[in-house]
Amino acid sequence: MVFVDAYDGESFGMQNIPKEGGFLIACNHASFFDPAFAGGCISRPIYYFARKSLFKGFLGWLLPRVHVIPVDRGEADFGAFKQVLTLLKKGKGVMVFPEGTRSPDGVLQFAKKGIGMMACKTGVPVVPTRIFGSYEIWGRQRKVPALTGSVKVVFGSPLMPQEIDPGEFAEDRYQVAANRIMAAIAAIQPPQNVIV
């Protein structure tokens, strides 16, 4: 929580984080700081994804030590997916950004179907999560992060498998599931209006 506190941060809906068992955090993505902002609020260990190209030099040493899984962006990375399955079976939490990359303008983007596949294949609860204020601190338009700002992290009610998965034989099953998860993220309102 220290990192979030540095930016006048608050978290809401902490009771929605499962206390045990595997789960997915599905979060919007507008800033390099988003993994730290959202993950820093959670007392349980959380695993993350980062593109393989970042795993060089010092980052190549550091990232695996802070629970980061390398992934080939833009293609199906079955090795990374297998790691996620293993982690969830072991009762771990994994954070996923359904949009796949940072928003160019801070506005929510369409979800990629990868999150839908993870949710359908694993059957774990998915916690829709929305961060407010991170784009202003270090969005794509900024070369360096702002030194001050206000960040609010809101964890919504967990989505159960039956709320996400349209069924094994549904057309475009994984994209439908991804869209449902993204809709739950979009439905989260700024903290002054949110009831969690």
C-alpha positions in Angstrom: 0.0 0.0 0.0 3.0 2.3 0.4 3.4 2.9 -3.3 -0.3 3.8 -3.6 -0.1 6.1 -0.6 2.7 8.1 -2.3 0.1 9.3 -4.8 -2.7 10.2 -2.3 -4.0 6.7 -3.0 -7.1 4.9 -1.6 -8.4 1.4 -2.2 -12.1 0.3 -2.1 -13.7 -3.1 -2.1 -10.9 -5.0 -0.4 -13.5 -7.4 0.9 -14.0 -8.6 -2.7 -10.5 -10.1 -2.8 -10.8 -13.9 -2.2 -9.1 -14.9 1.0 -8.1 -18.3 -0.3 -8.0 -20.2 -3.6 -7.0 -19.2 -7.1 -8.4 -16.0 -8.6 -7.9 -13.5 -11.4 -7.7 -9.8 -11.0 -9.0 -8.2 -14.3 -7.9 -4.5 -14.3 -8.0 -1.6 -16.7 -4.6 -0.5 -17.9 -3.6 3.2 -18.5 -0.2 3.5 -16.8 3.1 1.7 -16.2 2.3 2.0 -12.5 -1.0 0.0 -12.7 0.5 -3.3 -11.5 2.0 -1.6 -8.5 -1.1 0.5 -7.8 -3.5 -2.4 -7.9 -1.2 -5.2 -6.6 0.2 -3.0 -3.8 -3.3 -2.9 -2.2 -3.6 -6.7 -2.0 -2.1 -8.6 1.0 -1.9 -11.9 -0.9 0.9 -12.5 -3.4 -0.1 -11.6 -6.9 1.5 -12.7 -10.2 1.7 -10.4 -13.3 2.4 -10.5 -17.0 5.0 -8.5 -18.9 6.2 -8.7 -22.4 9.3 -10.9 -22.9 11.3 -8.0 -24.5 11.5 -6.4 -21.0 13.4 -9.4 -19.5 16.9 -8.1 -20.3 19.7 -6.8 -18.1 18.6 -5.7 -14.6 14.9 -6.2 -15.4 15.6 -9.7 -16.5 17.0 -10.4 -13.0 14.3 -8.4 -11.1 11.0 -9.3 -12.8 10.9 -13.0 -12.0 11.7 -12.1 -8.4 8.6 -9.9 -8.1 6.3 -12.6 -9.6 6.3 -11.4 -13.2 5.6 -14.0 -16.0 7.1 -13.3 -19.4 4.7 -13.4 -22.3 4.9 -13.0 -26.1 2.5 -10.2 -26.9 0.5 -10.4 -30.0 0.5 -14.2 -30.3 -0.8 -17.1 -28.3 1.8 -17.9 -25.7 0.8 -21.3 -24.4 3.9 -21.5 -22.1 2.7 -18.5 -20.2 -0.9 -19.8 -20.1 0.4 -23.1 -18.7 2.2 -21.2 -15.9 -1.0 -19.4 -15.1 -3.0 -22.6 -14.9 -0.4 -24.0 -12.5 -0.5 -20.9 -10.3 -4.3 -20.9 -10.1 -4.4 -24.6 -9.3 -2.0 -23.8 -6.4 -4.4 -21.2 -5.1 -2.5 -18.1 -6.3 -3.8 -14.8 -7.6 -2.9 -13.6 -11.1 -3.5 -10.0 -12.4 -4.5 -9.6 -16.0 -5.0 -6.5 -18.1 -7.9 -7.5 -20.5 -7.0 -4.6 -22.9 -3.7 -6.2 -23.5 -1.7 -3.0 -23.4 -1.9 0.5 -22.0 -4.7 2.7 -23.2 -3.4 5.5 -25.5 -5.7 8.1 -24.1 -6.9 6.8 -20.7 -10.2 5.6 -22.1 -11.2 2.0 -21.6 -10.4 -0.2 -24.7 -11.9 -3.4 -26.0 -10.9 -6.6 -24.2 -8.7 -9.2 -25.9 -10.1 -12.7 -25.8 -7.1 -14.1 -23.8 -8.8 -13.1 -20.5 -11.9 -14.9 -21.6 -10.0 -18.0 -22.3 -8.3 -17.9 -18.9 -11.6 -17.4 -17.1 -13.4 -20.1 -19.0 -10.6 -22.7 -18.8 -9.8 -22.2 -15.1 -13.2 -21.5 -13.6 -11.8 -19.3 -10.9 -13.5 -16.1 -9.6 -12.6 -13.0 -11.6 -12.4 -9.7 -9.6 -13.1 -6.7 -12.0 -10.8 -3.9 -10.9 -10.6 -0.3 -12.1 -7.9 2.3 -11.3 -8.8 6.0 -11.5 -6.1 8.6 -11.9 -3.1 6.5 -13.1 -3.2 7.8 -16.6 -2.7 11.4 -15.4 0.3 10.2 -13.4 2.1 8.2 -16.0 0.0 7.7 -19.2 1.4 7.3 -22.6 1.5 11.0 -23.2 4.1 11.4 -20.4 7.8 10.6 -20.8 8.3 10.6 -17.0 5.8 10.1 -14.2 4.2 13.1 -12.4 5.5 13.5 -8.8 2.0 14.0 -7.4 -1.5 12.8 -8.2 -4.5 11.0 -6.8 -5.1 7.3 -7.4 -8.2 5.3 -6.5 -8.3 1.6 -6.9 -11.7 -0.1 -6.8 -12.1 -3.9 -6.6 -15.6 -4.9 -7.7 -17.6 -7.9 -6.7 -16.1 -11.2 -8.0 -17.6 -12.7 -11.1 -18.3 -16.4 -10.8 -17.7 -18.7 -13.8 -21.4 -19.0 -14.7 -21.6 -15.2 -15.0 -18.7 -15.1 -17.5 -18.7 -18.3 -19.5 -21.5 -18.5 -22.2 -20.9 -22.2 -22.5 -18.5 -24.6 -24.2 -20.4 -24.6 -27.5 -21.2 -20.9 -27.7 -20.0 -19.0 -30.7 -16.9 -16.9 -30.0 -17.0 -18.2 -26.4 -13.8 -16.5 -25.2 -14.5 -13.1 -26.7 -18.0 -13.1 -25.2 -16.5 -14.0 -21.8 -13.8 -11.2 -22.2 -16.5 -8.7 -23.2 -18.5 -9.6 -20.0 -15.4 -9.1 -17.9 -14.6 -5.7 -19.5 -18.3 -4.6 -19.1 -17.9 -5.3 -15.3 -14.8 -3.2 -15.2 -16.5 -0.4 -17.1 -19.5 -0.5 -14.7 -17.3 0.4 -11.8 -17.8 4.1 -11.0 -15.4 6.6 -9.4 -15.2 6.0 -5.7 -17.5 8.8 -4.6 -20.3 7.1 -6.4 -19.3 3.4 -5.9 -21.0 1.0 -3.6 -18.8 -2.1 -3.0 
